[in-house]
Amino acid sequence: MSVQDPDQRFRAEIAALRIPAAPSSEAALPPGLGDQDFLDLFEAQVLSRQADLAARRLGASGRGFYSIGSSGHEGNVALSAATRITDPVLPHYRSGAFFIHRARRAGVADPVRDLLMGVVAAAADPISGGRHKVFGSAAANIVPQTSTIASQLPRAVGLAFALDRADRLGVRCPWPSDAVVLCGFGDASANHSTAAGAINTAVHTAHLGIPVPVLFLCEDNGIGISVPTPPDWIEHAYGHRPGLRWFAADGGDLRAAVTTSTAAIDWVRAHRRPAFLHLRTVRLFGHAGSDVETAYRETAAIEADLARDPVTATARFLVGAGIRTPRELLGHYDHLADRVAATAEEVCREPKLTTAEAVMAPSAPAHPDRVHDDAQCRNPRRPVTAASTPPPHRTADGHSAVAAHGTVAAHGGGGAQDPNSETLAQAVNRTLAELLARDPDVLVFGEDVARKGGVYGVTKGLRKRFGPRRVFDTLLDEQSVLGTALGTGLAGFVPIPEIQYLAYVHNALDQLRGEAATLSFFSAGRYRNPMVVRIAGYAYQRGFGGHFHNDNSVAALRDIPGMIVASPARPDDAAAMLRTCVSAARVDGRVCVFLEPIALYHTRDLHEPGDGQWAQAAADPAHVPIGRARVYGDGTDLTIVAFANSVPMSLRVARRLTQRGFGVRVLDLRWLCPLPHADLIRHAEATGRVLIADETRHSGGVSESVCAALVDAGFTGALARVTSVDSFVPLGPAAATVLLNESDIEAAADRLLPVDGA
């Protein structure tokens, strides 16, 4: 017998068992479970094992694709017996037995077929639609997770936090207020900073008296790919932490695992506080299909794991308890194996995804009419003005921006002279207040957001007006901030978290890339992550900075499929675009990043001190369609493409060029993802000369994509770009040496334009 063949070993060991004369004294079933209940758990374990074997055969024949097996972890089926169907689960990637048992409890006809459809990437896979092999089921309340390391823990904490809050605020939540969130992960993942931060957040939040009903399930098989975990490490790290209730069980002893799991779930449900369940398991077949563990593990260690096979252990218990004979168990085992093998052959014939459009469909759902209606019905100031093709000197939403000579049109007076005018920061504050007042599903939170009102006062007064359940401070941990958004979004809220500075989002980027943006993709839209992440960004702050507070890198955000990146430059756009993002999150489940230029937060003047031409009157359109630009002027000599801080810089350059006799228009992109392709191409063709004024870096900056969009569209006119340099932003006056400035823009424009008077 091969030492690495658990299937043959199971058959041999069970065949060798003898029927006891009387049931074992240790054969009592866990309270509440009868013989058939325990047999159902065993059957789920066997089906999971056979699905692993089938997946390996499919992979070896080239008909199946990469998947990580659950063999050795089948003891996690105990958690299915311990939880309710209405308890949401974010599973470990070795949760096959749990998934099969829970899905069957939820009425899923053939969970094994569903699982194998994922292995062969069938388009009819009922959770991911052929995009990935994941454990997920809307019917069973299993939120699909990919095999990233610990990335689901912040979301689990956020979801647990949201359950009680949704009930108290009257927000419609998919789960009952007394639910428990179950979050599974491995022993290697327990060492990841994401896990440590999420568990810390759960304990800290509960310490404040806020309900956080989450059970952290650590399935400890003692090895992370090839790196051993010390046998006592998980208990040493988490077993004695104040505020975190500890439970431990052997996943090889199903009876004890069910008893302990039930106690853990019941404790969390009763106390609404976090707990940690350490479930000892083994890992059979190596890490994944291509992993050959004999290359790094001793034969004795592999043999020791096989001796602890949980499926074999459950079968021994069933025989010892007199529930089934060895012959009956082997007959049933063979029957299940044949059934799984036949199902594996059937799913191979299922069609695959065949077009890029089909693959991408869940990533960026778009219902612009419904987004428009949602934004418009919530605007207390004015209805949206329709303009299908605005004239060149008007915005894409139909409101005047700049006259032909480059002057900002009046909006009720200038700057400080008009009590109705407002800055960009004030516009965001007002809009957040309007959204909170009208929509009970909106939450605003982040570091220093509530009591302080934000570093720049953008959220000032919101907590006092709407209370700490709607506007609240978080820990200084960006992963937890975004995890709270991920969890509350699942629970029916439209969260608006704040990240204090653009540089800080990189501390937690996987929460956007690996969790937020992928959930709809891997669940074919069955689960969504509606959120609008406000980020104070870009550079040009005076008297304060360094590269963490003056950051001009947006490349990592623009690289995430399906994510909306909004970048308003002026107050009325900020208000309208924020409403649009919130509506896109609510209607389409979109993940939106709202980049607010710090240097423009409190700007009132455009051309001269006191002109007040950048502080707009407190009225704005209800809605700015996603992917529509704003144009200033209708000149025919040059189009300057800009966004954020480069918009007012470009407008000042445009006025000077206009005074020299050139016709210049400035196109504010407003949306960095998706780019406003139609507007960009139209205004590029109108002048035949395009200069991109890009305050981000020369490499990986926004201008690269703008150039590519124009080239792809067949633009043959003159094209140039001017950017900041490829450098971090230094402190003090030295920042001016690396950042885009007006002189750079004007010099580049001069190189594109004909000689004066020609």
ZIZIKA-V758896 format. One record per residue. RES is the residue in one small letter. PSI is psi in radians with two decimals (NA if undefined). Layout:
RES:PSI, RES:PSI
This chain:
m:2.30, s:2.38, v:-0.35, q:0.47, d:1.48, p:-0.52, d:-0.90, q:-0.68, r:-0.73, f:-0.85, r:-0.75, a:-0.75, e:-0.71, i:-0.64, a:-0.50, a:-0.15, l:2.63, r:2.47, i:2.17, p:2.64, a:-0.55, a:2.65, p:2.55, s:2.59, s:-0.27, e:0.43, a:0.13, a:2.37, l:2.74, p:2.60, p:2.38, g:-0.13, l:2.29, g:-3.11, d:-0.80, q:-0.62, d:-0.76, f:-0.63, l:-0.63, d:-0.67, l:-0.78, f:-0.76, e:-0.70, a:-0.66, q:-0.79, v:-0.77, l:-0.68, s:-0.76, r:-0.77, q:-0.57, a:-0.66, d:-0.80, l:-0.71, a:-0.70, a:-0.67, r:-0.70, r:-0.72, l:-0.71, g:-0.73, a:-0.51, s:0.02, g:0.18, r:-0.20, g:2.91, f:3.10, y:2.23, s:2.65, i:2.22, g:2.92, s:0.10, s:2.23, g:-0.35, h:0.20, e:-0.20, g:-0.30, n:-0.13, v:-0.39, a:-0.58, l:-0.46, s:-0.68, a:-0.52, a:-0.40, t:2.90, r:2.74, i:-0.52, t:0.08, d:2.04, p:2.52, v:2.31, l:1.69, p:2.76, h:2.72, y:0.09, r:0.72, s:0.61, g:-0.85, a:-0.75, f:-0.85, f:-0.82, i:-0.80, h:-0.80, r:-0.76, a:-0.69, r:-0.67, r:-0.57, a:0.01, g:0.15, v:2.21, a:-0.79, d:1.44, p:-0.57, v:-0.71, r:-0.76, d:-0.76, l:-0.79, l:-0.46, m:-0.61, g:-0.65, v:-0.68, v:0.11, a:0.80, a:2.43, a:-0.42, a:0.08, d:2.13, p:-0.09, i:-0.93, s:-0.15, g:0.52, g:0.22, r:-0.40, h:2.72, k:1.91, v:2.78, f:1.98, g:2.60, s:2.11, a:-0.68, a:-0.63, a:0.07, n:0.71, i:1.95, v:2.09, p:2.44, q:2.48, t:-3.06, s:0.54, t:2.77, i:1.87, a:0.12, s:-0.33, q:-0.20, l:-0.78, p:-0.67, r:-0.72, a:-0.73, v:-0.75, g:-0.68, l:-0.76, a:-0.73, f:-0.61, a:-0.43, l:-0.92, d:-0.69, r:-0.72, a:-0.73, d:-0.77, r:-0.53, l:-0.02, g:0.43, v:2.34, r:2.01, c:2.47, p:-0.24, w:2.62, p:2.76, s:-0.34, d:0.25, a:2.80, v:2.34, v:2.21, l:2.20, c:2.03, g:2.59, f:2.98, g:3.01, d:-0.62, a:-0.69, s:-0.50, a:-0.33, n:-0.14, h:2.55, s:-0.52, t:-0.76, a:-0.81, a:-0.72, g:-0.71, a:-0.77, i:-0.69, n:-0.73, t:-0.73, a:-0.80, v:-0.75, h:-0.79, t:-0.77, a:-0.60, h:-0.52, l:-0.02, g:0.22, i:2.30, p:2.30, v:1.33, p:1.39, v:2.37, l:2.02, f:2.06, l:1.85, c:1.92, e:1.80, d:1.78, n:0.06, g:0.11, i:2.39, g:1.75, i:-1.54, s:-0.01, v:2.07, p:2.57, t:2.17, p:2.43, p:-0.52, d:0.10, w:-0.81, i:-0.76, e:-0.67, h:-0.68, a:-0.61, y:-0.18, g:-0.28, h:0.46, r:2.17, p:2.39, g:-0.03, l:1.81, r:2.37, w:2.32, f:2.64, a:2.50, a:2.76, d:2.03, g:-0.22, g:-0.17, d:1.61, l:-0.66, r:-0.84, a:-0.63, a:-0.70, v:-0.78, t:-0.84, t:-0.72, s:-0.71, t:-0.73, a:-0.71, a:-0.83, i:-0.76, d:-0.66, w:-0.79, v:-0.73, r:-0.67, a:-0.67, h:-0.30, r:0.68, r:2.81, p:2.60, a:2.85, f:2.14, l:2.01, h:1.90, l:1.91, r:2.29, t:-3.08, v:2.87, r:2.02, l:2.64, f:0.13, g:-3.06, h:-0.86, a:-3.13, g:-0.60, s:-0.02, d:2.23, v:1.71, e:-0.22, t:-0.26, a:-0.34, y:-0.01, r:2.54, e:2.59, t:-0.64, a:-0.65, a:-0.71, i:-0.73, e:-0.68, a:-0.67, d:-0.74, l:-0.62, a:-0.33, r:0.33, d:2.08, p:-0.52, v:-0.77, t:-0.70, a:-0.72, t:-0.71, a:-0.74, r:-0.74, f:-0.77, l:-0.67, v:-0.81, g:-0.55, a:-0.07, g:0.32, i:-0.65, r:2.70, t:2.81, p:-0.72, r:-0.74, e:-0.73, l:-0.76, l:-0.64, g:-0.75, h:-0.68, y:-0.80, d:-0.69, h:-0.78, l:-0.70, a:-0.76, d:-0.69, r:-0.74, v:-0.73, a:-0.72, a:-0.71, t:-0.69, a:-0.70, e:-0.65, e:-0.79, v:-0.38, c:-0.41, r:-0.06, e:2.45, p:2.65, k:2.94, l:2.38, t:-0.11, t:2.65, a:-0.62, e:-0.72, a:-0.70, v:-0.78, m:-0.19, a:-0.76, p:-0.29, s:-0.61, a:1.10, p:2.43, a:2.05, h:1.31, p:-0.60, d:-0.73, r:-0.64, v:-0.76, h:-0.83, d:-0.69, d:-0.76, a:-0.71, q:-0.71, c:-0.26, r:0.01, n:2.07, p:-0.03, r:-0.82, r:2.68, p:2.76, v:2.47, t:2.16, a:2.38, a:1.73, s:-0.65, t:1.54, p:2.61, p:2.81, p:-0.51, h:0.31, r:2.83, t:2.92, a:-0.33, d:0.17, g:0.14, h:2.44, s:2.47, a:-1.09, v:2.35, a:3.01, a:-0.47, h:0.18, g:0.25, t:2.35, v:2.27, a:2.64, a:2.50, h:1.04, g:0.37, g:2.98, g:2.31, g:-2.25, a:-0.33, q:-0.27, d:1.93, p:-0.26, n:-0.11, s:2.80, e:2.69, t:3.05, l:-0.76, a:-0.74, q:-0.62, a:-0.72, v:-0.75, n:-0.83, r:-0.76, t:-0.70, l:-0.73, a:-0.75, e:-0.73, l:-0.76, l:-0.66, a:-0.60, r:-0.41, d:1.86, p:-0.21, d:-0.08, v:2.31, l:2.50, v:2.20, f:2.91, g:-3.06, e:2.14, d:0.29, v:-0.62, a:-1.35, r:-0.78, k:-0.52, g:0.36, g:2.69, v:-0.58, y:0.25, g:0.25, v:-0.51, t:0.34, k:2.30, g:-0.17, l:-0.70, r:-0.75, k:-0.63, r:-0.66, f:-0.11, g:2.81, p:-0.20, r:-0.37, r:-0.56, v:2.02, f:2.74, d:2.64, t:3.02, l:2.81, l:1.28, d:1.85, e:-0.57, q:-0.67, s:-0.61, v:-0.88, l:-0.58, g:-0.65, t:-0.69, a:-0.73, l:-0.75, g:-0.77, t:-0.56, g:-0.71, l:-0.58, a:0.05, g:-0.01, f:2.88, v:1.61, p:2.49, i:1.41, p:2.71, e:2.32, i:2.19, q:-0.70, y:2.62, l:-0.70, a:-0.51, y:-0.42, v:-0.42, h:-0.34, n:-0.36, a:0.48, l:-0.53, d:-0.40, q:-0.47, l:-0.85, r:-0.92, g:-0.32, e:-1.11, a:-0.89, a:-0.34, t:-0.30, l:-0.83, s:-0.65, f:-0.80, f:-0.06, s:0.21, a:0.64, g:0.04, r:-0.49, y:2.56, r:2.82, n:1.17, p:2.20, m:2.69, v:1.88, v:1.88, r:2.27, i:2.17, a:2.14, g:-3.10, y:-3.03, a:-2.64, y:0.28, q:2.40, r:2.38, g:0.14, f:2.42, g:-2.22, g:2.92, h:-0.34, f:-0.45, h:-0.22, n:1.48, d:2.33, n:0.52, s:2.01, v:0.09, a:-0.73, a:-0.52, l:-0.69, r:-0.15, d:-0.05, i:2.04, p:2.35, g:-0.18, m:2.41, i:2.28, v:1.94, a:2.51, s:1.40, p:2.60, a:-0.42, r:2.81, p:-0.82, d:-0.63, d:-0.71, a:-0.78, a:-0.87, a:-0.72, m:-0.59, l:-0.74, r:-0.72, t:-0.77, c:-0.75, v:-0.70, s:-0.66, a:-0.63, a:-0.80, r:-0.80, v:-0.84, d:-0.01, g:0.45, r:2.59, v:2.06, c:2.42, v:2.22, f:1.75, l:2.01, e:2.09, p:1.95, i:-0.75, a:-0.29, l:0.00, y:-0.84, h:0.32, t:2.33, r:-0.49, d:2.67, l:-1.04, h:-0.82, e:2.69, p:2.26, g:-0.04, d:-0.31, g:0.33, q:-0.04, w:-0.24, a:2.00, q:2.69, a:2.60, a:1.07, a:2.44, d:2.79, p:2.69, a:-0.37, h:2.37, v:1.99, p:2.40, i:2.29, g:0.38, r:2.30, a:3.08, r:2.31, v:2.46, y:2.06, g:2.92, d:0.52, g:2.72, t:0.09, d:-0.60, l:2.42, t:2.11, i:2.08, v:2.22, a:3.05, f:2.70, a:-2.21, n:-0.47, s:-0.19, v:-1.00, p:-0.60, m:-0.78, s:-0.60, l:-0.64, r:-0.68, v:-0.75, a:-0.68, r:-0.70, r:-0.68, l:-0.63, t:-0.68, q:-0.34, r:0.04, g:0.11, f:2.59, g:1.96, v:2.41, r:2.59, v:2.19, l:1.96, d:2.00, l:-0.73, r:-0.78, w:2.09, l:-0.42, c:2.07, p:2.61, l:2.59, p:1.27, h:-0.83, a:-0.81, d:-0.70, l:-0.84, i:-0.70, r:-0.79, h:-0.44, a:-0.78, e:-0.51, a:-0.48, t:-0.44, g:0.00, r:2.28, v:2.25, l:2.21, i:2.07, a:1.78, d:1.95, e:-0.17, t:-3.02, r:2.77, h:-0.69, s:2.20, g:0.20, g:3.07, v:-0.59, s:-0.50, e:-0.76, s:-0.58, v:-0.78, c:-0.79, a:-0.70, a:-0.71, l:-0.75, v:-0.76, d:-0.56, a:-0.05, g:0.31, f:2.23, t:0.12, g:-3.02, a:2.40, l:2.28, a:2.84, r:2.66, v:2.32, t:3.03, s:2.85, v:2.93, d:1.35, s:2.64, f:2.76, v:2.09, p:3.02, l:2.57, g:-2.74, p:-0.39, a:-0.34, a:-0.57, a:-0.34, t:-0.30, v:-0.16, l:2.55, l:2.44, n:3.04, e:-0.64, s:-0.69, d:-0.78, i:-0.79, e:-0.72, a:-0.71, a:-0.65, a:-0.72, d:-0.62, r:-0.44, l:-0.58, l:2.70, p:2.88, v:2.49, d:2.27, g:-0.16, a:NA
